[in-house]
Structures are given as structure tokens and as C-alpha cells.
Amino acid sequence: MARTYASVNEAWRELRNARNRAHEENYRTPQAHHGYDPDQPRVPKGHSDGGQWTDTGGGENTSEISSDATPDNEWRPGSRYAQTRGRGSVPVRIGNRWFEAEGGQAVRLAAAQARQHNAIARVRELEPNWRPKPSAHETVEGLIRTYEGEARQAETRLAELASVGVCPGPFAAGSIPARGPERNFTTLERAGVNRFGYETGCHTCGTNDPGTRSGNFILDHQPPNALNRLSRDQRLFPHCLTCSLRQGGWISNRGSSR
Ligand SMILES: [Zn+2]
């Protein structure tokens, strides 16, 4: 179990890091962002704190949170993370007003925002048009609740997607690397996926019975070919016939409803 989830999480982590790097690049452009001082010292890239602001000693935190949780605001890859350093306060814009998030509140806000951002990014990799239900907020605490609520919606959606087999399911344990999207599996690959299937079950429903006439598990590409827009390296997980058919039905319904 740990291994496959770890590999999936690692992929997401890489995606997030890439976004963070892109986001750092955005900050280098001279567009006037609130509180951004291009001359402020930075830790050199390559250092573990690379690209982040260093403490100027003034005690004022110049980093910014801008809410991408507001109903009329599209999520975008370069959207900002709250970067709380030390004990300073963080300016937060809600509607047309600025608030100060202090200390622990700023930390909770950053955590809620990161959780929301990460969960929505994971859903949107499978469903690019997915969005949480909009909700209004007028205070920093309200914004934190909005982020948490949107993260929960996205996490619920991820669980639904896992239940129809379009992402690694709760029983995903062992998998093998796919050579490509094709289904020209070798005897060795079939045997490898069968072994995981007999030991730990279908990755979506957990059954040890593949339900096929041949007694073989179906080798399931994850991410599924039809949803692999980012051309991620795919892996092969054991699928039972029922879950494989459900996955196929979900993908083709989705295709025809677009
Ligand atoms: Zn199954």
C-alpha cells in the first residue's frame, strides 16, 4: 500500500514543486504585487530555501496571500501560497478590503490554502473543469473555513473518482511500470500484475477474484490513457472485470457528455 501511494504522492509533489517554481518566477517579474520588493535578499536557488525571501530583520512579513477561493476567481497554476515566516503578520485581501492574519492564524490560513490548492489540483488533473461550490467569506476565519470546505469537497471528489477506478483506489498496493499506453503486455507483466491481484486484490474494490474467464486480472493503466493529459509515466495495477467495466463506462460517459 505504502509504495504505490508514495509514488503517486511523489508525482503530485513534483507537480506542486514545479508550480511553486513557476510561481517564484512570477514574483521575479516587475509587475507590482502588493508588498513585493525585488531588492529584498533571497536565499540562492539550490539552497533548501531557494527562492524564498530571507528575513530582512525589519520584523515585517512582506509575503502575500491572495485568495483564489473567492467564487468568481479561477484557480490557476501560478496562484500564490501563503508564505509565513516567523511571527509577522500577513496581509490578506478579501473582496476589496485588507486584513492582517497574525501568527497562528496565518499558519492555519497557509495550511488550509495549501490543502485546498493541492486537492483541487489533484481533481483537476482528472477533471479539468471541476470546481468547488462557491461560498462567501468576509473575514480571515471565514476564508480559512472556505479553503477547508473546498479542500473537503475536492477530497470527496477524489474518493468518488477512486471508487470508479479512474485513479489508484484504496486497495492499490503493488504495481509495475507500464512501457506505454498500449495493451501489448508481456507474459512477465501479466504474471506480475496477477501476483499483486491475488495477494492484495483489485486496486479499486479489493476482490481477489478477477472475474475474468481466463482467471487473469486486467492490467489497468494509471493514470488511465484517456485522462493522462500531462503524459505522466503510467503504472499497471490489477483490476477486476467489474471495476474495469465501470471505469470504462465512466470515461466514455464523460467523453460523450462534453
Ligand atoms: Zn474491482
Residues whose N, C-alpha, C, O or C-beta is under 5 A from the ligand:
A	BS01	ZN	C202 T204 C205 G206 C240 C243
